[in-house]
């Protein structure tokens, strides 16, 4: 499966938070990140969507 990668800004837009919050989540282990050759973080879309769904179900 070819899972595409999201930037911190894209993830932040989905959750309606600041990109720094996404970075903190990665540092805390709530979301795993992949580092590019340039050192930038990227996040797997399937993992991001799973976290998004779990937070939505907690709110309901």
FIKOLZA-1660 file (N, C-alpha, C; in steps of 0.1 Angstrom, whole numbers, plus 5000, padded with zeros to 4 digits):
% residues 60
   i   px   py   pz ch aa at
   1 5008 4988 5000  A  X  N
   1 5000 5000 5000  A  X CA
   1 5009 5012 5000  A  X  C
   2 5006 5022 4991  A  X  N
   2 5014 5034 4990  A  X CA
   2 5007 5045 4998  A  X  C
   3 5011 5046 5011  A  X  N
   3 5005 5056 5020  A  X CA
   3 5012 5069 5018  A  X  C
   4 5004 5080 5015  A  X  N
   4 5011 5092 5013  A  X CA
   4 5014 5099 5026  A  X  C
   5 5023 5109 5025  A  X  N
   5 5028 5115 5037  A  X CA
   5 5023 5130 5038  A  X  C
   6 5020 5134 5050  A  X  N
   6 5015 5148 5052  A  X CA
   6 5026 5156 5059  A  X  C
   7 5025 5169 5057  A  X  N
   7 5034 5178 5064  A  X CA
   7 5028 5182 5077  A  X  C
   8 5036 5187 5086  A  X  N
   8 5030 5192 5099  A  X CA
   8 5019 5202 5097  A  X  C
   9 5020 5211 5087  A  X  N
   9 5010 5221 5084  A  X CA
   9 4997 5214 5080  A  X  C
  10 4998 5204 5071  A  X  N
  10 4986 5197 5067  A  X CA
  10 4979 5189 5078  A  X  C
  11 4987 5183 5087  A  X  N
  11 4981 5176 5098  A  X CA
  11 4974 5186 5108  A  X  C
  12 4981 5197 5110  A  X  N
  12 4975 5208 5119  A  X CA
  12 4962 5213 5113  A  X  C
  13 4961 5215 5100  A  X  N
  13 4948 5219 5094  A  X CA
  13 4937 5209 5097  A  X  C
  14 4940 5197 5096  A  X  N
  14 4930 5186 5098  A  X CA
  14 4924 5187 5113  A  X  C
  15 4934 5189 5122  A  X  N
  15 4930 5189 5136  A  X CA
  15 4926 5203 5141  A  X  C
  16 4928 5213 5133  A  X  N
  16 4926 5227 5136  A  X CA
  16 4934 5232 5148  A  X  C
  17 4947 5228 5148  A  X  N
  17 4957 5232 5158  A  X CA
  17 4969 5239 5151  A  X  C
  18 4978 5244 5159  A  X  N
  18 4990 5249 5154  A  X CA
  18 5000 5238 5150  A  X  C
  19 5008 5240 5139  A  X  N
  19 5018 5230 5135  A  X CA
  19 5027 5226 5147  A  X  C
  20 5030 5235 5156  A  X  N
  20 5039 5232 5167  A  X CA
  20 5032 5221 5176  A  X  C
  21 5019 5221 5177  A  X  N
  21 5012 5212 5185  A  X CA
  21 5014 5198 5179  A  X  C
  22 5014 5197 5166  A  X  N
  22 5016 5184 5159  A  X CA
  22 5030 5179 5162  A  X  C
  23 5040 5188 5162  A  X  N
  23 5053 5184 5165  A  X CA
  23 5054 5179 5180  A  X  C
  24 5047 5186 5189  A  X  N
  24 5047 5181 5203  A  X CA
  24 5041 5168 5204  A  X  C
  25 5030 5165 5197  A  X  N
  25 5024 5152 5197  A  X CA
  25 5034 5141 5193  A  X  C
  26 5042 5144 5182  A  X  N
  26 5051 5135 5178  A  X CA
  26 5062 5132 5188  A  X  C
  27 5066 5143 5195  A  X  N
  27 5076 5142 5206  A  X CA
  27 5071 5134 5217  A  X  C
  28 5058 5135 5220  A  X  N
  28 5051 5127 5231  A  X CA
  28 5048 5113 5227  A  X  C
  29 5049 5110 5214  A  X  N
  29 5046 5096 5210  A  X CA
  29 5031 5094 5206  A  X  C
  30 5023 5104 5206  A  X  N
  30 5009 5103 5202  A  X CA
  30 5008 5100 5187  A  X  C
  31 5018 5104 5179  A  X  N
  31 5018 5103 5165  A  X CA
  31 5033 5101 5160  A  X  C
  32 5035 5091 5152  A  X  N
  32 5048 5088 5148  A  X CA
  32 5052 5097 5135  A  X  C
  33 5064 5100 5134  A  X  N
  33 5068 5108 5123  A  X CA
  33 5080 5102 5115  A  X  C
  34 5081 5106 5103  A  X  N
  34 5092 5101 5095  A  X CA
  34 5100 5113 5092  A  X  C
  35 5113 5112 5092  A  X  N
  35 5122 5124 5089  A  X CA
  35 5127 5122 5074  A  X  C
  36 5126 5133 5067  A  X  N
  36 5131 5134 5053  A  X CA
  36 5146 5135 5054  A  X  C
  37 5152 5134 5042  A  X  N
  37 5167 5136 5042  A  X CA
  37 5171 5150 5047  A  X  C
  38 5162 5159 5045  A  X  N
  38 5165 5173 5049  A  X CA
  38 5162 5175 5064  A  X  C
  39 5156 5165 5071  A  X  N
  39 5153 5166 5085  A  X CA
  39 5139 5170 5088  A  X  C
  40 5131 5172 5078  A  X  N
  40 5117 5176 5081  A  X CA
  40 5108 5164 5084  A  X  C
  41 5098 5167 5093  A  X  N
  41 5089 5157 5097  A  X CA
  41 5078 5155 5087  A  X  C
  42 5074 5142 5085  A  X  N
  42 5063 5138 5077  A  X CA
  42 5055 5128 5084  A  X  C
  43 5042 5128 5082  A  X  N
  43 5033 5119 5090  A  X CA
  43 5025 5111 5080  A  X  C
  44 5023 5098 5083  A  X  N
  44 5015 5089 5075  A  X CA
  44 5001 5092 5075  A  X  C
  45 4994 5094 5064  A  X  N
  45 4980 5098 5063  A  X CA
  45 4971 5088 5070  A  X  C
  46 4974 5075 5069  A  X  N
  46 4965 5065 5076  A  X CA
  46 4966 5066 5091  A  X  C
  47 4978 5069 5096  A  X  N
  47 4979 5071 5111  A  X CA
  47 4972 5083 5115  A  X  C
  48 4974 5094 5107  A  X  N
  48 4967 5107 5111  A  X CA
  48 4952 5105 5111  A  X  C
  49 4947 5099 5100  A  X  N
  49 4932 5097 5099  A  X CA
  49 4927 5088 5111  A  X  C
  50 4935 5078 5115  A  X  N
  50 4931 5070 5126  A  X CA
  50 4930 5078 5139  A  X  C
  51 4940 5087 5141  A  X  N
  51 4940 5095 5153  A  X CA
  51 4928 5105 5153  A  X  C
  52 4926 5110 5141  A  X  N
  52 4915 5120 5139  A  X CA
  52 4902 5113 5142  A  X  C
  53 4900 5101 5137  A  X  N
  53 4887 5094 5140  A  X CA
  53 4886 5091 5155  A  X  C
  54 4897 5087 5162  A  X  N
  54 4896 5084 5176  A  X CA
  54 4893 5096 5184  A  X  C
  55 4898 5108 5180  A  X  N
  55 4895 5120 5188  A  X CA
  55 4880 5124 5185  A  X  C
  56 4875 5122 5173  A  X  N
  56 4861 5125 5170  A  X CA
  56 4852 5116 5178  A  X  C
  57 4855 5103 5179  A  X  N
  57 4846 5094 5187  A  X CA
  57 4847 5097 5202  A  X  C
  58 4858 5103 5207  A  X  N
  58 4859 5107 5221  A  X CA
  58 4850 5119 5224  A  X  C
  59 4848 5128 5214  A  X  N
  59 4840 5140 5216  A  X CA
  59 4825 5137 5215  A  X  C
  60 4822 5126 5208  A  X  N
  60 4807 5123 5206  A  X CA
  60 4801 5118 5219  A  X  C
% end
